[in-house]
């Protein structure tokens, strides 16, 4: 990578982080619903089109979807002969184990914003379904295979349990470990 490309990449990353940091601060101070994209852009010292070059919407600042590669790597750690729900349940603590203390705090702040905003709690289901699709794609053991309808339902239920665990963690102010609240949600699902 040339120095010019490297400079552009650093500048893009700095702008991306500045927009994010500004938005989170404004959401915490004023509430998610009371902050608009223009306010975020102005606070970050960028134009509204620049905001949209970095984030598709203000919801995408707090509602993030993992990449297909992240899901594939995470679920590859689980034996293919385990039931789908058990593979997902066992992968969750491995995902959390990669969280640094700073990232954990950032996630708590994001999930508290989501938990405190009714429209975001509802919108979480959309992001949950997108993530469930990534999980379903990462699970099949054979090349070119797909999950059957029953396993698709299990994946969606597991992602709903995962989201419920994160919301419980955020609602509790992070006093309990996210690993505990998510595992409790999985246990409640699998006990049915």
C-alpha positions in Angstrom: 0.0 0.0 0.0 1.4 3.4 -0.9 1.8 6.2 1.6 -1.1 8.1 0.0 -3.4 5.0 0.2 -2.3 4.4 3.8 -3.0 8.1 4.7 -6.5 7.8 3.1 -7.2 4.6 5.0 -6.1 6.2 8.3 -8.2 9.4 7.6 -11.2 7.2 6.7 -10.8 5.2 10.0 -10.4 8.4 12.0 -13.5 10.0 10.5 -15.4 6.7 11.1 -14.4 6.6 14.7 -15.1 10.3 15.2 -18.7 10.0 13.8 -19.2 6.9 16.0 -17.9 8.6 19.2 -19.9 11.7 18.6 -23.1 9.8 18.0 -22.7 7.6 21.1 -22.1 10.7 23.2 -25.1 12.5 21.8 -27.3 9.4 22.2 -26.2 9.1 25.9 -26.8 12.8 26.5 -30.1 13.3 24.7 -31.5 9.8 23.9 -31.4 8.0 20.6 -34.7 9.3 19.2 -33.9 13.0 19.9 -30.7 13.0 17.9 -30.7 13.2 14.1 -28.0 12.5 11.5 -27.5 16.3 10.9 -26.6 16.7 14.6 -24.2 13.8 14.5 -22.5 15.1 11.3 -22.2 18.6 12.7 -20.8 17.3 16.0 -18.3 15.2 14.2 -17.3 18.0 11.8 -18.4 16.2 8.7 -21.2 16.7 6.1 -24.4 14.6 6.1 -23.2 12.8 2.9 -19.9 11.9 4.6 -22.0 10.5 7.5 -23.8 8.3 5.0 -20.6 7.2 3.4 -19.6 5.7 6.7 -22.9 4.5 8.1 -26.1 3.5 6.2 -28.3 4.9 9.0 -28.0 6.1 12.6 -29.3 2.7 13.7 -26.2 1.1 12.2 -24.1 3.1 14.7 -25.5 0.9 17.5 -26.9 -2.1 15.7 -24.0 -4.0 14.2 -24.0 -7.2 12.2 -21.0 -9.4 12.3 -19.3 -10.5 9.0 -19.9 -13.8 7.4 -16.2 -14.6 8.0 -16.5 -13.9 11.7 -19.5 -16.3 11.9 -17.7 -19.0 9.9 -14.6 -18.8 12.0 -16.5 -18.9 15.3 -18.8 -21.8 14.3 -15.9 -23.7 12.8 -14.7 -24.2 16.4 -17.8 -26.4 17.1 -18.1 -30.1 16.2 -20.4 -30.6 13.3 -22.0 -33.6 14.9 -23.5 -31.5 17.8 -27.1 -30.3 17.5 -27.4 -26.8 15.9 -28.6 -25.2 19.2 -25.7 -26.6 21.1 -23.1 -25.5 18.6 -24.5 -21.9 18.8 -24.7 -22.0 22.6 -21.1 -23.3 22.9 -19.8 -20.7 20.4 -21.2 -17.7 22.4 -18.7 -17.7 25.2 -15.8 -18.1 22.7 -17.1 -14.9 21.0 -17.2 -13.1 24.3 -13.7 -14.3 25.3 -12.3 -12.2 22.4 -13.8 -9.0 23.9 -11.2 -6.7 25.4 -12.3 -4.7 28.5 -12.6 -1.6 26.3 -14.7 -3.4 23.7 -16.9 -5.0 26.4 -17.6 -1.5 27.8 -18.4 -0.2 24.3 -20.8 -3.1 23.8 -22.5 -2.4 27.1 -23.0 1.3 26.2 -24.4 0.3 22.7 -26.7 -2.3 24.2 -27.9 0.1 26.9 -28.8 2.6 24.1 -30.7 -0.2 22.4 -32.4 -1.4 25.6 -33.6 2.2 26.4 -35.0 2.9 23.0 -38.3 1.1 22.2 -37.8 1.5 18.4 -34.3 0.0 18.6 -35.5 -2.9 20.7 -38.0 -3.7 18.0 -35.4 -3.1 15.2 -33.0 -5.5 17.0 -35.2 -8.3 15.5 -34.2 -7.2 12.0 -30.5 -7.3 12.8 -31.1 -10.6 14.6 -32.6 -12.2 11.5 -29.7 -10.9 9.4 -27.2 -12.5 11.8 -29.3 -15.7 11.9 -28.8 -15.9 8.2 -25.0 -15.6 8.6 -25.1 -18.3 11.3 -27.2 -20.6 9.2 -24.9 -20.2 6.3 -21.9 -21.0 8.5 -23.3 -24.1 10.1 -23.7 -26.7 7.4 -21.0 -29.4 7.6 -21.0 -30.4 3.9 -20.0 -28.3 0.9 -23.1 -27.0 -0.9 -25.4 -28.1 1.9 -28.0 -25.9 3.6 -29.9 -26.2 6.8 -33.3 -27.8 6.8 -36.4 -25.8 7.8 -36.3 -27.2 11.4 -32.7 -26.2 11.9 -33.5 -22.7 10.4 -36.1 -22.3 13.1 -33.6 -23.3 15.8 -31.0 -20.8 14.5 -33.6 -18.0 14.6 -34.7 -19.0 18.1 -31.1 -19.1 19.3 -30.4 -15.6 17.9 -33.6 -14.4 19.7 -32.3 -15.9 22.9 -28.9 -14.3 22.3 -30.5 -10.9 21.8 -32.6 -11.4 24.9 -29.5 -12.2 26.9 -27.7 -9.0 25.7 -30.8 -6.9 26.5 -30.9 -8.4 30.0 -27.2 -7.6 30.4 -27.8 -4.0 29.3 -31.0 -3.6 31.4 -29.0 -4.7 34.4 -26.3 -2.1 33.8 -23.7 -4.8 33.1 -23.6 -5.8 36.8 -23.7 -9.4 35.7 -21.4 -10.9 33.1 -22.8 -11.0 29.6 -21.8 -14.6 29.4 -24.2 -15.4 32.3 -27.2 -13.5 30.9 -26.8 -15.0 27.4 -26.3 -18.5 28.7 -29.4 -18.1 30.9 -31.4 -17.1 27.8 -30.1 -20.2 25.9 -30.9 -22.4 28.9 -34.4 -21.1 29.0 -34.8 -21.8 25.3 -33.3 -25.3 25.4 -35.4 -26.3 28.4 -38.6 -25.9 26.4 
